[in-house]
């Protein structure tokens, strides 16, 4: 089976981005609805990206072979 291409996991591709240095970025959870009870500081913090932990990043990178 030489020359067979691997497929990118589309769900992972939509949720994560790989930085130039090889780190995995993600967006924060709990920012979509029921926002009235959350403080402005907390909602502002949701807008920032976050980095995935190293152990989980390895498995995510396997799902995105061409990223």
mmCIF file of the N, C-alpha and C atoms, coordinates in Angstrom:
data_MODEL
# 
_entry.id   MODEL 
# 
loop_
_atom_site.group_PDB 
_atom_site.id 
_atom_site.type_symbol 
_atom_site.label_atom_id 
_atom_site.label_alt_id 
_atom_site.label_comp_id 
_atom_site.label_asym_id 
_atom_site.label_entity_id 
_atom_site.label_seq_id 
_atom_site.pdbx_PDB_ins_code 
_atom_site.Cartn_x 
_atom_site.Cartn_y 
_atom_site.Cartn_z 
_atom_site.occupancy 
_atom_site.B_iso_or_equiv 
_atom_site.pdbx_formal_charge 
_atom_site.auth_seq_id 
_atom_site.auth_comp_id 
_atom_site.auth_asym_id 
_atom_site.auth_atom_id 
_atom_site.pdbx_PDB_model_num 
ATOM 1   N N  . UNK A 1 1  ? 0.829   -1.195 0.000  1.00 0.00 ? 1  UNK A N  1 
ATOM 2   C CA . UNK A 1 1  ? 0.000   0.000  0.000  1.00 0.00 ? 1  UNK A CA 1 
ATOM 3   C C  . UNK A 1 1  ? 0.871   1.255  0.000  1.00 0.00 ? 1  UNK A C  1 
ATOM 4   N N  . UNK A 1 2  ? 1.873   1.247  -0.791 1.00 0.00 ? 2  UNK A N  1 
ATOM 5   C CA . UNK A 1 2  ? 2.783   2.397  -0.841 1.00 0.00 ? 2  UNK A CA 1 
ATOM 6   C C  . UNK A 1 2  ? 2.096   3.585  -1.494 1.00 0.00 ? 2  UNK A C  1 
ATOM 7   N N  . UNK A 1 3  ? 2.387   4.771  -0.972 1.00 0.00 ? 3  UNK A N  1 
ATOM 8   C CA . UNK A 1 3  ? 1.841   5.996  -1.544 1.00 0.00 ? 3  UNK A CA 1 
ATOM 9   C C  . UNK A 1 3  ? 0.429   6.330  -1.108 1.00 0.00 ? 3  UNK A C  1 
ATOM 10  N N  . UNK A 1 4  ? -0.081  5.606  -0.129 1.00 0.00 ? 4  UNK A N  1 
ATOM 11  C CA . UNK A 1 4  ? -1.441  5.876  0.335  1.00 0.00 ? 4  UNK A CA 1 
ATOM 12  C C  . UNK A 1 4  ? -1.434  7.058  1.288  1.00 0.00 ? 4  UNK A C  1 
ATOM 13  N N  . UNK A 1 5  ? -2.375  7.991  1.092  1.00 0.00 ? 5  UNK A N  1 
ATOM 14  C CA . UNK A 1 5  ? -2.413  9.197  1.915  1.00 0.00 ? 5  UNK A CA 1 
ATOM 15  C C  . UNK A 1 5  ? -3.206  8.975  3.193  1.00 0.00 ? 5  UNK A C  1 
ATOM 16  N N  . UNK A 1 6  ? -2.743  9.654  4.245  1.00 0.00 ? 6  UNK A N  1 
ATOM 17  C CA . UNK A 1 6  ? -3.492  9.658  5.502  1.00 0.00 ? 6  UNK A CA 1 
ATOM 18  C C  . UNK A 1 6  ? -4.559  10.731 5.434  1.00 0.00 ? 6  UNK A C  1 
ATOM 19  N N  . UNK A 1 7  ? -5.655  10.512 6.116  1.00 0.00 ? 7  UNK A N  1 
ATOM 20  C CA . UNK A 1 7  ? -6.718  11.517 6.137  1.00 0.00 ? 7  UNK A CA 1 
ATOM 21  C C  . UNK A 1 7  ? -6.633  12.345 7.407  1.00 0.00 ? 7  UNK A C  1 
ATOM 22  N N  . UNK A 1 8  ? -6.894  13.633 7.261  1.00 0.00 ? 8  UNK A N  1 
ATOM 23  C CA . UNK A 1 8  ? -6.972  14.539 8.395  1.00 0.00 ? 8  UNK A CA 1 
ATOM 24  C C  . UNK A 1 8  ? -8.310  14.337 9.100  1.00 0.00 ? 8  UNK A C  1 
ATOM 25  N N  . UNK A 1 9  ? -8.285  14.289 10.415 1.00 0.00 ? 9  UNK A N  1 
ATOM 26  C CA . UNK A 1 9  ? -9.520  14.207 11.206 1.00 0.00 ? 9  UNK A CA 1 
ATOM 27  C C  . UNK A 1 9  ? -10.171 15.584 11.168 1.00 0.00 ? 9  UNK A C  1 
ATOM 28  N N  . UNK A 1 10 ? -11.306 15.701 10.482 1.00 0.00 ? 10 UNK A N  1 
ATOM 29  C CA . UNK A 1 10 ? -11.908 17.008 10.225 1.00 0.00 ? 10 UNK A CA 1 
ATOM 30  C C  . UNK A 1 10 ? -12.381 17.697 11.506 1.00 0.00 ? 10 UNK A C  1 
ATOM 31  N N  . UNK A 1 11 ? -12.835 16.908 12.470 1.00 0.00 ? 11 UNK A N  1 
ATOM 32  C CA . UNK A 1 11 ? -13.271 17.486 13.743 1.00 0.00 ? 11 UNK A CA 1 
ATOM 33  C C  . UNK A 1 11 ? -12.117 18.146 14.467 1.00 0.00 ? 11 UNK A C  1 
ATOM 34  N N  . UNK A 1 12 ? -10.952 17.511 14.452 1.00 0.00 ? 12 UNK A N  1 
ATOM 35  C CA . UNK A 1 12 ? -9.764  18.073 15.091 1.00 0.00 ? 12 UNK A CA 1 
ATOM 36  C C  . UNK A 1 12 ? -9.275  19.302 14.329 1.00 0.00 ? 12 UNK A C  1 
ATOM 37  N N  . UNK A 1 13 ? -9.333  19.249 13.008 1.00 0.00 ? 13 UNK A N  1 
ATOM 38  C CA . UNK A 1 13 ? -8.863  20.364 12.181 1.00 0.00 ? 13 UNK A CA 1 
ATOM 39  C C  . UNK A 1 13 ? -9.682  21.634 12.435 1.00 0.00 ? 13 UNK A C  1 
ATOM 40  N N  . UNK A 1 14 ? -10.965 21.471 12.756 1.00 0.00 ? 14 UNK A N  1 
ATOM 41  C CA . UNK A 1 14 ? -11.829 22.621 13.017 1.00 0.00 ? 14 UNK A CA 1 
ATOM 42  C C  . UNK A 1 14 ? -11.608 23.196 14.407 1.00 0.00 ? 14 UNK A C  1 
ATOM 43  N N  . UNK A 1 15 ? -11.114 22.387 15.329 1.00 0.00 ? 15 UNK A N  1 
ATOM 44  C CA . UNK A 1 15 ? -10.979 22.817 16.719 1.00 0.00 ? 15 UNK A CA 1 
ATOM 45  C C  . UNK A 1 15 ? -9.584  23.286 17.105 1.00 0.00 ? 15 UNK A C  1 
ATOM 46  N N  . UNK A 1 16 ? -8.564  22.818 16.395 1.00 0.00 ? 16 UNK A N  1 
ATOM 47  C CA . UNK A 1 16 ? -7.186  23.106 16.795 1.00 0.00 ? 16 UNK A CA 1 
ATOM 48  C C  . UNK A 1 16 ? -6.382  23.682 15.644 1.00 0.00 ? 16 UNK A C  1 
ATOM 49  N N  . UNK A 1 17 ? -5.364  24.474 16.004 1.00 0.00 ? 17 UNK A N  1 
ATOM 50  C CA . UNK A 1 17 ? -4.399  24.995 15.038 1.00 0.00 ? 17 UNK A CA 1 
ATOM 51  C C  . UNK A 1 17 ? -3.008  24.681 15.567 1.00 0.00 ? 17 UNK A C  1 
ATOM 52  N N  . UNK A 1 18 ? -2.098  24.363 14.657 1.00 0.00 ? 18 UNK A N  1 
ATOM 53  C CA . UNK A 1 18 ? -0.712  24.104 15.039 1.00 0.00 ? 18 UNK A CA 1 
ATOM 54  C C  . UNK A 1 18 ? 0.094   25.375 14.781 1.00 0.00 ? 18 UNK A C  1 
ATOM 55  N N  . UNK A 1 19 ? 0.827   25.828 15.788 1.00 0.00 ? 19 UNK A N  1 
ATOM 56  C CA . UNK A 1 19 ? 1.643   27.037 15.629 1.00 0.00 ? 19 UNK A CA 1 
ATOM 57  C C  . UNK A 1 19 ? 2.930   26.690 14.887 1.00 0.00 ? 19 UNK A C  1 
ATOM 58  N N  . UNK A 1 20 ? 3.658   27.721 14.490 1.00 0.00 ? 20 UNK A N  1 
ATOM 59  C CA . UNK A 1 20 ? 4.897   27.517 13.748 1.00 0.00 ? 20 UNK A CA 1 
ATOM 60  C C  . UNK A 1 20 ? 5.926   26.757 14.583 1.00 0.00 ? 20 UNK A C  1 
ATOM 61  N N  . UNK A 1 21 ? 5.894   26.948 15.892 1.00 0.00 ? 21 UNK A N  1 
ATOM 62  C CA . UNK A 1 21 ? 6.838   26.253 16.773 1.00 0.00 ? 21 UNK A CA 1 
ATOM 63  C C  . UNK A 1 21 ? 6.362   24.839 17.131 1.00 0.00 ? 21 UNK A C  1 
ATOM 64  N N  . UNK A 1 22 ? 5.180   24.448 16.646 1.00 0.00 ? 22 UNK A N  1 
ATOM 65  C CA . UNK A 1 22 ? 4.698   23.082 16.864 1.00 0.00 ? 22 UNK A CA 1 
ATOM 66  C C  . UNK A 1 22 ? 3.751   22.911 18.029 1.00 0.00 ? 22 UNK A C  1 
ATOM 67  N N  . UNK A 1 23 ? 3.390   24.014 18.697 1.00 0.00 ? 23 UNK A N  1 
ATOM 68  C CA . UNK A 1 23 ? 2.424   23.920 19.793 1.00 0.00 ? 23 UNK A CA 1 
ATOM 69  C C  . UNK A 1 23 ? 1.012   23.846 19.223 1.00 0.00 ? 23 UNK A C  1 
ATOM 70  N N  . UNK A 1 24 ? 0.081   23.322 20.025 1.00 0.00 ? 24 UNK A N  1 
ATOM 71  C CA . UNK A 1 24 ? -1.308  23.190 19.585 1.00 0.00 ? 24 UNK A CA 1 
ATOM 72  C C  . UNK A 1 24 ? -2.156  24.228 20.309 1.00 0.00 ? 24 UNK A C  1 
ATOM 73  N N  . UNK A 1 25 ? -2.873  25.056 19.527 1.00 0.00 ? 25 UNK A N  1 
ATOM 74  C CA . UNK A 1 25 ? -3.745  26.080 20.092 1.00 0.00 ? 25 UNK A CA 1 
ATOM 75  C C  . UNK A 1 25 ? -5.182  25.586 20.078 1.00 0.00 ? 25 UNK A C  1 
ATOM 76  N N  . UNK A 1 26 ? -5.952  26.041 21.071 1.00 0.00 ? 26 UNK A N  1 
ATOM 77  C CA . UNK A 1 26 ? -7.374  25.713 21.133 1.00 0.00 ? 26 UNK A CA 1 
ATOM 78  C C  . UNK A 1 26 ? -8.130  26.949 21.581 1.00 0.00 ? 26 UNK A C  1 
ATOM 79  N N  . UNK A 1 27 ? -9.452  26.944 21.390 1.00 0.00 ? 27 UNK A N  1 
ATOM 80  C CA . UNK A 1 27 ? -10.273 28.025 21.922 1.00 0.00 ? 27 UNK A CA 1 
ATOM 81  C C  . UNK A 1 27 ? -10.850 27.574 23.255 1.00 0.00 ? 27 UNK A C  1 
ATOM 82  N N  . UNK A 1 28 ? -11.286 28.526 24.057 1.00 0.00 ? 28 UNK A N  1 
ATOM 83  C CA . UNK A 1 28 ? -11.785 28.199 25.394 1.00 0.00 ? 28 UNK A CA 1 
ATOM 84  C C  . UNK A 1 28 ? -13.264 27.821 25.359 1.00 0.00 ? 28 UNK A C  1 
ATOM 85  N N  . UNK A 1 29 ? -13.647 27.011 26.307 1.00 0.00 ? 29 UNK A N  1 
ATOM 86  C CA . UNK A 1 29 ? -15.029 26.540 26.408 1.00 0.00 ? 29 UNK A CA 1 
ATOM 87  C C  . UNK A 1 29 ? -15.878 27.530 27.219 1.00 0.00 ? 29 UNK A C  1 
ATOM 88  N N  . UNK A 1 30 ? -17.186 27.324 27.217 1.00 0.00 ? 30 UNK A N  1 
ATOM 89  C CA . UNK A 1 30 ? -18.184 28.070 28.016 1.00 0.00 ? 30 UNK A CA 1 
ATOM 90  C C  . UNK A 1 30 ? -18.407 29.508 27.551 1.00 0.00 ? 30 UNK A C  1 
ATOM 91  N N  . UNK A 1 31 ? -18.104 29.817 26.295 1.00 0.00 ? 31 UNK A N  1 
ATOM 92  C CA . UNK A 1 31 ? -18.227 31.202 25.828 1.00 0.00 ? 31 UNK A CA 1 
ATOM 93  C C  . UNK A 1 31 ? -19.380 31.404 24.854 1.00 0.00 ? 31 UNK A C  1 
ATOM 94  N N  . UNK A 1 32 ? -20.236 30.417 24.673 1.00 0.00 ? 32 UNK A N  1 
ATOM 95  C CA . UNK A 1 32 ? -21.247 30.489 23.619 1.00 0.00 ? 32 UNK A CA 1 
ATOM 96  C C  . UNK A 1 32 ? -22.609 31.029 24.089 1.00 0.00 ? 32 UNK A C  1 
ATOM 97  N N  . UNK A 1 33 ? -23.075 30.603 25.236 1.00 0.00 ? 33 UNK A N  1 
ATOM 98  C CA . UNK A 1 33 ? -24.403 31.029 25.687 1.00 0.00 ? 33 UNK A CA 1 
ATOM 99  C C  . UNK A 1 33 ? -24.408 31.100 27.205 1.00 0.00 ? 33 UNK A C  1 
ATOM 100 N N  . UNK A 1 34 ? -25.537 31.581 27.760 1.00 0.00 ? 34 UNK A N  1 
ATOM 101 C CA . UNK A 1 34 ? -25.681 31.847 29.199 1.00 0.00 ? 34 UNK A CA 1 
ATOM 102 C C  . UNK A 1 34 ? -24.559 32.786 29.649 1.00 0.00 ? 34 UNK A C  1 
ATOM 103 N N  . UNK A 1 35 ? -24.432 33.912 28.950 1.00 0.00 ? 35 UNK A N  1 
ATOM 104 C CA . UNK A 1 35 ? -23.330 34.844 29.211 1.00 0.00 ? 35 UNK A CA 1 
ATOM 105 C C  . UNK A 1 35 ? -23.704 35.936 30.212 1.00 0.00 ? 35 UNK A C  1 
ATOM 106 N N  . UNK A 1 36 ? -24.982 36.087 30.511 1.00 0.00 ? 36 UNK A N  1 
ATOM 107 C CA . UNK A 1 36 ? -25.404 37.191 31.380 1.00 0.00 ? 36 UNK A CA 1 
ATOM 108 C C  . UNK A 1 36 ? -24.890 37.048 32.803 1.00 0.00 ? 36 UNK A C  1 
ATOM 109 N N  . UNK A 1 37 ? -24.784 35.825 33.285 1.00 0.00 ? 37 UNK A N  1 
ATOM 110 C CA . UNK A 1 37 ? -24.315 35.623 34.665 1.00 0.00 ? 37 UNK A CA 1 
ATOM 111 C C  . UNK A 1 37 ? -22.793 35.641 34.787 1.00 0.00 ? 37 UNK A C  1 
ATOM 112 N N  . UNK A 1 38 ? -22.084 35.636 33.657 1.00 0.00 ? 38 UNK A N  1 
ATOM 113 C CA . UNK A 1 38 ? -20.619 35.628 33.685 1.00 0.00 ? 38 UNK A CA 1 
ATOM 114 C C  . UNK A 1 38 ? -20.080 37.054 33.674 1.00 0.00 ? 38 UNK A C  1 
ATOM 115 N N  . UNK A 1 39 ? -19.027 37.287 34.435 1.00 0.00 ? 39 UNK A N  1 
ATOM 116 C CA . UNK A 1 39 ? -18.478 38.632 34.552 1.00 0.00 ? 39 UNK A CA 1 
ATOM 117 C C  . UNK A 1 39 ? -17.796 39.048 33.247 1.00 0.00 ? 39 UNK A C  1 
ATOM 118 N N  . UNK A 1 40 ? -17.638 40.348 33.065 1.00 0.00 ? 40 UNK A N  1 
ATOM 119 C CA . UNK A 1 40 ? -16.990 40.880 31.865 1.00 0.00 ? 40 UNK A CA 1 
ATOM 120 C C  . UNK A 1 40 ? -15.557 40.390 31.771 1.00 0.00 ? 40 UNK A C  1 
ATOM 121 N N  . UNK A 1 41 ? -14.873 40.314 32.913 1.00 0.00 ? 41 UNK A N  1 
ATOM 122 C CA . UNK A 1 41 ? -13.491 39.842 32.927 1.00 0.00 ? 41 UNK A CA 1 
ATOM 123 C C  . UNK A 1 41 ? -13.404 38.385 32.454 1.00 0.00 ? 41 UNK A C  1 
ATOM 124 N N  . UNK A 1 42 ? -14.350 37.579 32.919 1.00 0.00 ? 42 UNK A N  1 
ATOM 125 C CA . UNK A 1 42 ? -14.365 36.170 32.543 1.00 0.00 ? 42 UNK A CA 1 
ATOM 126 C C  . UNK A 1 42 ? -14.656 35.998 31.052 1.00 0.00 ? 42 UNK A C  1 
ATOM 127 N N  . UNK A 1 43 ? -15.622 36.774 30.536 1.00 0.00 ? 43 UNK A N  1 
ATOM 128 C CA . UNK A 1 43 ? -15.965 36.692 29.113 1.00 0.00 ? 43 UNK A CA 1 
ATOM 129 C C  . UNK A 1 43 ? -14.817 37.188 28.238 1.00 0.00 ? 43 UNK A C  1 
ATOM 130 N N  . UNK A 1 44 ? -14.122 38.211 28.699 1.00 0.00 ? 44 UNK A N  1 
ATOM 131 C CA . UNK A 1 44 ? -12.967 38.747 27.970 1.00 0.00 ? 44 UNK A CA 1 
ATOM 132 C C  . UNK A 1 44 ? -11.853 37.698 27.904 1.00 0.00 ? 44 UNK A C  1 
ATOM 133 N N  . UNK A 1 45 ? -11.694 36.952 28.976 1.00 0.00 ? 45 UNK A N  1 
ATOM 134 C CA . UNK A 1 45 ? -10.677 35.899 29.027 1.00 0.00 ? 45 UNK A CA 1 
ATOM 135 C C  . UNK A 1 45 ? -10.998 34.739 28.076 1.00 0.00 ? 45 UNK A C  1 
ATOM 136 N N  . UNK A 1 46 ? -12.293 34.511 27.800 1.00 0.00 ? 46 UNK A N  1 
ATOM 137 C CA . UNK A 1 46 ? -12.681 33.463 26.860 1.00 0.00 ? 46 UNK A CA 1 
ATOM 138 C C  . UNK A 1 46 ? -12.190 33.760 25.446 1.00 0.00 ? 46 UNK A C  1 
ATOM 139 N N  . UNK A 1 47 ? -12.031 35.038 25.122 1.00 0.00 ? 47 UNK A N  1 
ATOM 140 C CA . UNK A 1 47 ? -11.610 35.415 23.773 1.00 0.00 ? 47 UNK A CA 1 
ATOM 141 C C  . UNK A 1 47 ? -10.172 35.026 23.475 1.00 0.00 ? 47 UNK A C  1 
ATOM 142 N N  . UNK A 1 48 ? -9.371  34.891 24.505 1.00 0.00 ? 48 UNK A N  1 
ATOM 143 C CA . UNK A 1 48 ? -7.978  34.483 24.312 1.00 0.00 ? 48 UNK A CA 1 
ATOM 144 C C  . UNK A 1 48 ? -7.913  33.005 23.962 1.00 0.00 ? 48 UNK A C  1 
ATOM 145 N N  . UNK A 1 49 ? -6.936  32.652 23.190 1.00 0.00 ? 49 UNK A N  1 
ATOM 146 C CA . UNK A 1 49 ? -6.702  31.245 22.910 1.00 0.00 ? 49 UNK A CA 1 
ATOM 147 C C  . UNK A 1 49 ? -5.992  30.606 24.090 1.00 0.00 ? 49 UNK A C  1 
ATOM 148 N N  . UNK A 1 50 ? -5.874  29.313 24.060 1.00 0.00 ? 50 UNK A N  1 
ATOM 149 C CA . UNK A 1 50 ? -5.146  28.594 25.100 1.00 0.00 ? 50 UNK A CA 1 
ATOM 150 C C  . UNK A 1 50 ? -4.301  27.526 24.420 1.00 0.00 ? 50 UNK A C  1 
ATOM 151 N N  . UNK A 1 51 ? -3.296  27.074 25.129 1.00 0.00 ? 51 UNK A N  1 
ATOM 152 C CA . UNK A 1 51 ? -2.416  26.047 24.595 1.00 0.00 ? 51 UNK A CA 1 
ATOM 153 C C  . UNK A 1 51 ? -2.835  24.695 25.158 1.00 0.00 ? 51 UNK A C  1 
ATOM 154 N N  . UNK A 1 52 ? -2.792  23.673 24.322 1.00 0.00 ? 52 UNK A N  1 
ATOM 155 C CA . UNK A 1 52 ? -3.134  22.318 24.750 1.00 0.00 ? 52 UNK A CA 1 
ATOM 156 C C  . UNK A 1 52 ? -1.934  21.729 25.498 1.00 0.00 ? 52 UNK A C  1 
ATOM 157 N N  . UNK A 1 53 ? -2.186  20.945 26.525 1.00 0.00 ? 53 UNK A N  1 
ATOM 158 C CA . UNK A 1 53 ? -1.112  20.317 27.290 1.00 0.00 ? 53 UNK A CA 1 
ATOM 159 C C  . UNK A 1 53 ? -0.335  19.332 26.417 1.00 0.00 ? 53 UNK A C  1 
ATOM 160 N N  . UNK A 1 54 ? 0.922   19.161 26.750 1.00 0.00 ? 54 UNK A N  1 
ATOM 161 C CA . UNK A 1 54 ? 1.867   18.419 25.901 1.00 0.00 ? 54 UNK A CA 1 
ATOM 162 C C  . UNK A 1 54 ? 1.417   16.994 25.579 1.00 0.00 ? 54 UNK A C  1 
ATOM 163 N N  . UNK A 1 55 ? 0.921   16.280 26.589 1.00 0.00 ? 55 UNK A N  1 
ATOM 164 C CA . UNK A 1 55 ? 0.495   14.904 26.363 1.00 0.00 ? 55 UNK A CA 1 
ATOM 165 C C  . UNK A 1 55 ? -0.679  14.800 25.411 1.00 0.00 ? 55 UNK A C  1 
ATOM 166 N N  . UNK A 1 56 ? -1.639  15.707 25.540 1.00 0.00 ? 56 UNK A N  1 
ATOM 167 C CA . UNK A 1 56 ? -2.796  15.712 24.650 1.00 0.00 ? 56 UNK A CA 1 
ATOM 168 C C  . UNK A 1 56 ? -2.419  16.207 23.264 1.00 0.00 ? 56 UNK A C  1 
ATOM 169 N N  . UNK A 1 57 ? -1.437  17.114 23.201 1.00 0.00 ? 57 UNK A N  1 
ATOM 170 C CA . UNK A 1 57 ? -1.005  17.672 21.919 1.00 0.00 ? 57 UNK A CA 1 
ATOM 171 C C  . UNK A 1 57 ? -0.456  16.581 21.007 1.00 0.00 ? 57 UNK A C  1 
ATOM 172 N N  . UNK A 1 58 ? 0.214   15.591 21.586 1.00 0.00 ? 58 UNK A N  1 
ATOM 173 C CA . UNK A 1 58 ? 0.770   14.497 20.780 1.00 0.00 ? 58 UNK A CA 1 
ATOM 174 C C  . UNK A 1 58 ? -0.331  13.744 20.045 1.00 0.00 ? 58 UNK A C  1 
ATOM 175 N N  . UNK A 1 59 ? -1.428  13.431 20.744 1.00 0.00 ? 59 UNK A N  1 
ATOM 176 C CA . UNK A 1 59 ? -2.515  12.685 20.111 1.00 0.00 ? 59 UNK A CA 1 
ATOM 177 C C  . UNK A 1 59 ? -3.258  13.543 19.090 1.00 0.00 ? 59 UNK A C  1 
ATOM 178 N N  . UNK A 1 60 ? -3.348  14.855 19.331 1.00 0.00 ? 60 UNK A N  1 
ATOM 179 C CA . UNK A 1 60 ? -4.003  15.754 18.381 1.00 0.00 ? 60 UNK A CA 1 
ATOM 180 C C  . UNK A 1 60 ? -3.183  15.858 17.103 1.00 0.00 ? 60 UNK A C  1 
ATOM 181 N N  . UNK A 1 61 ? -1.859  15.911 17.245 1.00 0.00 ? 61 UNK A N  1 
ATOM 182 C CA . UNK A 1 61 ? -0.990  15.993 16.072 1.00 0.00 ? 61 UNK A CA 1 
ATOM 183 C C  . UNK A 1 61 ? -1.097  14.745 15.192 1.00 0.00 ? 61 UNK A C  1 
ATOM 184 N N  . UNK A 1 62 ? -1.364  13.598 15.806 1.00 0.00 ? 62 UNK A N  1 
ATOM 185 C CA . UNK A 1 62 ? -1.565  12.362 15.032 1.00 0.00 ? 62 UNK A CA 1 
ATOM 186 C C  . UNK A 1 62 ? -2.830  12.450 14.178 1.00 0.00 ? 62 UNK A C  1 
ATOM 187 N N  . UNK A 1 63 ? -3.824  13.179 14.670 1.00 0.00 ? 63 UNK A N  1 
ATOM 188 C CA . UNK A 1 63 ? -5.080  13.338 13.925 1.00 0.00 ? 63 UNK A CA 1 
ATOM 189 C C  . UNK A 1 63 ? -4.938  14.308 12.752 1.00 0.00 ? 63 UNK A C  1 
ATOM 190 N N  . UNK A 1 64 ? -3.894  15.154 12.807 1.00 0.00 ? 64 UNK A N  1 
ATOM 191 C CA . UNK A 1 64 ? -3.689  16.146 11.738 1.00 0.00 ? 64 UNK A CA 1 
ATOM 192 C C  . UNK A 1 64 ? -2.288  15.972 11.150 1.00 0.00 ? 64 UNK A C  1 
ATOM 193 N N  . UNK A 1 65 ? -2.093  14.975 10.286 1.00 0.00 ? 65 UNK A N  1 
ATOM 194 C CA . UNK A 1 65 ? -0.748  14.648 9.816  1.00 0.00 ? 65 UNK A CA 1 
ATOM 195 C C  . UNK A 1 65 ? -0.119  15.727 8.929  1.00 0.00 ? 65 UNK A C  1 
ATOM 196 N N  . UNK A 1 66 ? -0.902  16.591 8.307  1.00 0.00 ? 66 UNK A N  1 
ATOM 197 C CA . UNK A 1 66 ? -0.351  17.584 7.376  1.00 0.00 ? 66 UNK A CA 1 
ATOM 198 C C  . UNK A 1 66 ? -0.350  18.984 7.929  1.00 0.00 ? 66 UNK A C  1 
ATOM 199 N N  . UNK A 1 67 ? -0.717  19.163 9.191  1.00 0.00 ? 67 UNK A N  1 
ATOM 200 C CA . UNK A 1 67 ? -0.767  20.504 9.789  1.00 0.00 ? 67 UNK A CA 1 
ATOM 201 C C  . UNK A 1 67 ? 0.630   20.969 10.173 1.00 0.00 ? 67 UNK A C  1 
# 
